[in-house]
Amino acid sequence: MILSNTSLDSINPEFSVSNNTIYAVWISNLNPKNSEVLFKKVDNNSMSFSSTVNISNTTGISNLVKLSSTEDNVYIIWEDKQADKWQLLFSKSDNKGIKFGTVTHLSNDIGNVHLHDLSSADNNVFVSWAANENISSSNKEIYFRKSNDSGDSFSDVLNLSNDKDDSLDPHMVINQNGSIIYIVWTKCDTKHDDPTCSIAFAQSLDQGNTFTTSKIINTGKFLPQRSNSTSLSDTVFSSNSNKIPLQLLNNITVNEEIASINPTVFTTLEGNQVYVLWEQSTFGKGDSELFLTSSNDYGNSFNSTINISNSSGTSRLAHGHILGEDLYVTWADTLNQSGTFDVMLRKIDPKNQLGEVLNLSNTPGNSVSPYLWINDNKIYVTWTENSNDSSVLLSKIDILGSTVTKKIVKSDQTDVYTNPMILDTEDKLWIAWTESNKDVNRIVLVDQDRP
């Protein structure tokens, strides 16, 4: 089904699933000077979907929306340009998206907002964002606010970075009940035209009341990849043509020529195990690798950094999912500078042992934007592929040992598909993506019987 209005250019979709209901938001451009946050919900049981609701409803530009849901509550934040200033706005529904309340300004008098994140659990709502301290300040900081009453009220603003350098692109994860919060962001120096960037980390173990002083976690201590690596199971990587052998990573140190960007953070249900994943490149070489560090003690200390991609090509666009205490990561990789991307999959356990790399796509076409989901001991990965046709693909890997299966969800010679996602309801998987045809982008959602 096409969720968005087919006559409007619609981009940047976000989805959340709660109580077997799918919630969707996206940005639609009404005209060159006005874009809005639009919302729709889909009932998995009846396969019906609601009418579209305009959440932002302003005359200006709304952009970069985030969505989270818990039980009957639906939370939405977005950036909105008002009086030449980007504000962070919030809206909530406490009746499964039937009606939304008054819009709340979260960023207040702080300067222009640049990227944000949203998490929720039980009655807790957590928001982080990057912004200038005020309009005249040059550097950006990471800010945080929380609500313990389902978004009815929010705490005062906390500055988590407090740094003279630029702090950008915050990403947040919480444990199952929201008592533990981990936030990572990119810290870049402001002294150079091509700034060097590192990964900063802060934690709260008291539901966001207080945070530790931020620390840099890509410290330059690198662990060689271990020869006693663990595969997903004894037999799952049975295809030699798809299996990429491990190589020993030489000890290296981070120096001023290396930039670390695009961090993401993952934690277990209890919150004791933490993984931080990021993309790292060397200036002038045009390459990038995926690096990871982990903590087994609630983020108090971190293990040595490991290179999980370790190819001679470009590795990027990573997405991960935790099962138990193990992290599974998928990403796009050009491997041996082939010029086209393949989709890779790898497992990392709490002891920093790496499973073997599996090439899921393994085609001459360009395979990008992988998205990973795990349910019932099965790994699902979707991605887009451009060869003769543009296609959305779905792959299943059984953790217990069966072979990899792959199917085409959608394929067309005229449409272009981007940024697929997997949504999980009681009895089926849903695949969502953005579809472009004749300069109009549409938000598409289709259901899939579990393969």
C-alpha positions in Angstrom: 0.0 0.0 0.0 1.1 3.6 -0.7 0.8 5.5 2.6 1.6 8.9 1.4 -0.4 11.2 -1.0 0.7 10.2 -4.5 0.6 13.8 -5.7 3.0 15.1 -2.9 6.7 14.5 -2.7 7.1 12.5 0.6 10.4 11.6 2.2 12.2 10.6 5.5 9.6 8.0 6.9 9.8 6.7 10.4 7.9 3.8 11.8 7.0 2.3 15.2 5.0 -0.8 16.2 3.0 -1.1 19.5 0.2 -3.5 20.4 0.1 -4.9 16.8 -0.5 -1.4 15.4 2.0 0.2 13.0 2.5 4.0 13.3 4.1 5.9 10.4 5.3 9.5 10.0 7.0 11.3 7.1 7.7 14.6 5.6 5.5 15.8 2.6 6.4 18.9 0.6 3.2 20.8 0.0 5.0 23.6 -1.9 8.6 24.9 -2.1 8.2 26.9 1.0 6.0 24.6 3.1 6.6 21.0 4.2 4.6 19.2 6.9 4.9 16.2 9.3 2.2 13.7 8.3 1.0 10.7 10.3 -0.9 7.5 9.6 -1.5 4.3 11.4 -2.1 0.7 10.1 -4.0 -2.0 12.1 -2.3 -5.3 11.5 -5.4 -7.3 12.4 -7.9 -5.6 10.1 -5.3 -4.5 7.5 -7.0 -1.1 7.5 -5.2 2.3 7.8 -6.4 5.6 9.1 -6.7 8.9 7.3 -3.6 11.1 7.2 -3.1 13.6 10.0 -1.1 16.8 9.7 0.9 16.9 12.9 3.0 20.0 12.3 0.4 22.2 10.5 2.6 25.3 10.0 3.3 27.6 7.1 7.0 27.0 7.2 9.4 24.0 6.8 9.2 20.9 8.9 11.9 18.3 8.6 13.7 15.3 10.1 11.0 13.6 12.1 11.4 10.9 14.7 8.7 8.5 16.1 8.4 6.3 19.2 5.4 4.4 20.7 4.7 2.7 24.0 1.4 0.9 24.7 -1.3 3.5 23.6 1.1 6.4 23.6 2.6 7.8 20.4 5.4 10.4 20.5 6.7 12.5 17.6 9.5 15.1 17.4 10.7 17.1 14.5 12.7 20.1 13.4 10.6 23.2 12.4 11.9 26.4 10.9 10.3 29.3 12.7 11.4 33.0 12.3 14.6 31.8 10.6 15.5 29.5 13.5 15.3 25.7 13.6 13.3 24.6 16.7 12.7 21.1 18.1 9.0 20.4 18.5 7.1 17.6 20.2 3.6 16.1 19.9 1.9 13.1 21.6 -1.2 11.0 21.4 -2.4 8.9 24.4 -5.1 7.1 22.4 -3.2 5.2 19.7 -2.8 8.1 17.4 -6.5 9.0 17.1 -5.9 12.5 18.4 -2.7 14.5 19.1 -2.3 17.2 21.7 -0.8 20.6 21.6 2.7 21.0 20.2 5.5 21.5 22.7 8.7 23.5 22.0 11.5 21.4 23.5 14.6 23.4 22.4 13.2 26.7 23.9 15.7 29.6 23.5 18.6 27.4 22.4 20.0 28.1 18.9 19.4 26.2 15.7 18.7 22.5 16.1 20.9 20.1 14.1 19.7 16.4 14.3 18.0 14.7 17.2 16.9 11.3 18.7 13.9 10.0 20.6 13.3 7.0 22.9 10.5 5.9 25.1 9.6 3.1 27.6 6.7 2.8 30.0 5.8 6.4 31.0 9.3 7.7 30.2 10.2 9.8 27.1 13.8 10.8 26.3 14.9 13.4 23.8 18.4 14.4 22.7 19.5 16.9 20.1 22.4 18.9 18.8 22.2 22.7 18.7 24.1 26.0 19.0 24.0 27.3 22.6 22.5 30.4 21.1 22.2 32.0 17.7 25.6 33.7 17.9 27.6 30.8 19.1 29.6 28.9 16.5 29.9 25.4 18.1 27.1 22.9 18.7 26.4 21.1 22.0 24.4 17.9 22.8 21.2 18.6 24.9 18.8 16.3 26.7 15.3 16.5 28.2 13.1 13.8 29.7 9.5 13.2 30.7 8.3 10.7 33.3 4.6 11.4 32.7 4.2 10.2 29.2 5.2 13.6 27.6 2.8 15.8 29.6 5.8 17.7 31.0 9.6 17.8 30.5 12.6 18.3 32.7 14.9 21.3 32.3 17.5 21.2 29.5 20.8 19.4 30.2 24.0 20.1 28.3 25.7 16.7 28.0 28.8 17.8 25.9 29.9 21.1 27.4 32.7 21.4 24.9 34.4 24.1 22.8 34.4 21.7 19.8 31.4 20.8 17.7 29.2 18.0 19.1 26.9 16.5 16.4 24.6 13.7 15.5 23.4 12.3 18.8 22.2 8.7 19.0 20.5 7.3 22.1 19.5 3.8 23.4 17.7 2.8 26.6 17.3 -0.5 28.4 13.9 -2.3 28.6 12.3 -0.1 31.3 14.1 3.2 30.6 16.2 3.3 33.8 19.5 3.3 31.9 20.3 5.6 29.0 23.4 5.7 26.7 24.0 8.5 24.3 26.8 8.7 21.7 27.7 11.6 19.3 30.4 12.8 17.0 32.8 15.4 18.4 34.7 17.4 15.8 37.4 20.1 16.3 36.5 23.5 14.9 40.1 24.5 14.0 40.4 22.9 10.6 38.5 23.1 7.3 38.5 19.3 7.4 38.0 18.6 11.1 39.1 15.5 12.8 36.2 13.8 14.6 35.9 11.3 17.4 33.1 9.4 19.2 31.9 10.7 22.5 29.8 8.7 25.0 27.7 9.6 28.1 25.6 7.4 30.3 22.8 7.8 32.9 22.0 5.0 35.3 19.2 6.9 37.1 16.5 7.4 34.4 18.1 10.5 33.0 18.3 12.5 36.3 22.1 12.7 36.0 24.7 11.9 33.4 28.3 11.0 33.6 30.9 13.4 32.1 31.3 12.6 28.4 34.3 10.6 27.3 36.0 9.7 24.0 35.8 6.0 23.4 37.7 5.5 20.1 41.0 5.9 22.0 43.3 4.3 19.5 43.7 0.9 21.3 42.9 -1.7 18.6 42.5 -5.4 19.0 43.8 -7.7 16.3 40.9 -9.9 15.0 41.0 -13.3 16.6 41.5 -16.4 14.7 39.2 -18.3 17.0 36.2 -16.4 15.6 32.6 -17.7 16.1 30.2 -18.1 13.2 26.4 -17.7 13.6 26.3 -21.4 14.0 28.3 -24.5 12.9 26.6 -24.6 9.5 24.9 -21.4 8.7 27.8 -20.1 6.6 28.0 -23.2 4.5 28.4 -21.5 1.1 32.1 -20.9 0.4 31.3 -18.4 -2.3 29.6 -16.2 0.2 32.0 -16.6 3.1 34.7 -14.0 3.5 37.7 -15.3 5.5 39.0 -13.4 8.5 42.2 -11.4 8.2 44.4 -10.2 11.0 44.0 -6.6 11.8 47.3 -5.0 12.5 47.6 -2.8 15.6 47.1 0.8 14.6 46.6 4.0 16.5 44.2 6.9 15.9 45.9 10.1 14.7 44.8 13.5 13.5 44.3 12.2 9.9 41.4 9.9 10.9 37.8 10.9 11.2 35.2 8.9 13.1 31.5 9.6 12.2 28.0 8.1 12.2 28.0 6.5 15.6 25.2 4.2 16.8 24.8 2.6 20.2 23.1 -0.7 21.3 22.3 -2.3 24.6 20.7 -5.4 26.1 17.3 -5.5 27.8 19.0 -5.2 31.2 21.4 -2.5 30.0 24.6 -4.1 31.3 26.1 -4.8 27.9 26.8 -1.8 25.5 28.1 -1.8 21.9 29.1 1.4 20.1 29.5 1.2 16.3 30.9 3.9 14.0 32.3 4.6 10.6 36.0 5.6 10.3 37.9 7.0 7.4 41.4 8.3 6.6 41.6 11.7 4.9 42.9 11.5 1.3 42.3 7.7 0.9 38.6 7.7 0.1 38.0 4.6 2.1 36.1 3.9 5.3 35.8 1.0 7.8 33.4 0.0 10.5 34.8 0.0 14.0 33.2 -1.2 17.3 33.9 -1.1 21.0 31.9 -2.8 23.7 31.4 -2.5 27.5 30.4 -5.3 29.9 29.9 -3.0 32.9 27.2 -0.5 32.0 29.5 1.7 30.0 32.0 2.3 32.9 34.9 0.9 30.9 35.2 -0.2 27.3 37.1 -3.0 25.6 39.6 -2.6 22.8 38.3 -1.4 19.5 37.9 -3.9 16.7 37.5 -3.4 12.9 34.5 -5.4 12.0 34.5 -4.8 8.2 38.2 -5.0 7.6 38.0 -4.9 3.8 40.2 -3.0 1.2 37.1 -1.3 -0.1 34.6 1.2 1.4 32.4 0.0 4.3 29.4 2.1 5.4 25.6 2.3 6.0 25.7 -0.1 9.0 22.6 -1.3 10.9 22.6 -3.6 13.9 20.3 -5.6 16.2 21.0 -7.3 19.6 19.9 -10.8 20.3 20.6 -11.8 23.9 24.1 -10.3 24.5 25.3 -10.7 20.9 25.3 -7.9 18.3 24.5 -8.6 14.6 25.6 -6.0 12.1 24.8 -5.6 8.4 26.5 -3.0 6.2 27.3 -2.2 2.5 30.8 -2.8 1.3 32.7 -2.4 -2.0 35.1 -5.2 -0.8 38.2 -5.1 -3.1 37.4 -1.6 -4.5 35.0 -3.2 -6.9 33.0 0.0 -7.4 29.7 -1.6 -6.4 28.4 -2.4 -3.0 27.4 -5.8 -1.5 25.5 -6.3 1.7 27.4 -8.0 4.5 26.4 -9.6 7.8 28.5 -10.4 10.9 28.0 -11.4 14.5 30.0 -10.0 17.5 29.8 -11.5 21.0 30.4 -9.8 24.4 34.0 -11.2 24.4 34.9 -9.3 21.2 34.9 -12.5 19.2 33.8 -12.0 15.6 31.8 -14.4 13.5 32.7 -14.8 9.8 31.5 -12.3 7.3 28.6 -13.4 5.1 27.9 -11.7 1.7 24.1 -11.7 1.5 23.7 -10.0 -1.9 26.7 -11.4 -3.8 25.6 -9.9 -7.2 27.2 -7.6 -9.8 24.5 -5.0 -9.0 24.8 -2.2 -6.4 23.3 -3.3 -3.1 22.9 -0.6 -0.4 20.9 0.6 2.6 20.7 -2.7 4.5 18.3 -3.0 7.5 18.4 -5.8 10.0 15.7 -7.4 12.2 15.8 -10.5 14.4 12.7 -12.5 15.5 12.3 -16.1 16.7 16.0 -17.0 16.1 15.8 -15.8 12.5 17.7 -12.9 11.1 16.0 -10.8 8.4 17.9 -8.3 6.3 16.3 -6.1 3.6 18.2 -3.8 1.2 17.8 -2.2 -2.3 19.6 -3.4 -5.3 20.2 -1.6 -8.6 21.2 -3.7 -11.6 18.9 -4.0 -14.6 16.0 -3.2 -12.4 15.6 -1.4 -9.1 14.6 -4.0 -6.5 13.8 -4.4 -2.8 15.2 -7.7 -1.4 14.6 -9.7 1.8 17.0 -12.3 3.1 16.5 -14.8 6.0 19.2 -16.5 7.9 18.3 -19.1 10.5 20.6 -18.7 13.6 20.1 -22.4 14.4 21.9 -23.4 11.2 19.8 -23.4 8.0 21.0 -21.9 4.8 20.4 -18.4 3.6 17.2 -17.6 1.6 16.6 -14.5 -0.5 13.5 -13.2 -2.2 12.6 -10.1 -4.3 9.9 -8.0 -2.5 9.5 -5.5 -5.3 11.2 -4.9 -8.7 10.6 -2.3 -11.4 12.5 -0.8 -14.3 11.1 2.7 -13.9 10.9 3.2 -10.1 13.8 3.8 -7.8 13.7 2.3 -4.2 15.6 3.6 -1.2 15.9 3.1 2.5 13.9 -0.1 3.2 12.9 -1.0 6.7 11.5 -4.1 8.5 8.5 -3.9 10.8 7.4 -6.8 13.0 3.9 -7.6 14.1 2.4 -10.8 15.5 2.0 -12.8 12.4 3.8 -11.1 9.6 6.7 -8.9 8.6 6.2 -5.6 6.9 8.7 -4.0 4.5 8.6 -0.2 4.1 10.6 1.9 1.7 10.7 5.2 -0.3 9.7 4.9 -3.9 10.7 7.5 -6.5 8.9 7.9 -9.9 9.0 11.0 -12.1 10.4 13.3 -9.4 7.8 12.3 -6.8 8.7 10.2 -3.8 6.1 8.0 -2.1 6.1 6.0 1.1 5.3 2.4 0.6 4.4 -0.4 3.1 3.8 -4.0 2.1 3.1 -7.1 4.3 5.1 -10.3 4.0 4.3 -13.8 5.4 7.3 -14.9 7.3 9.6 -16.6 4.8 
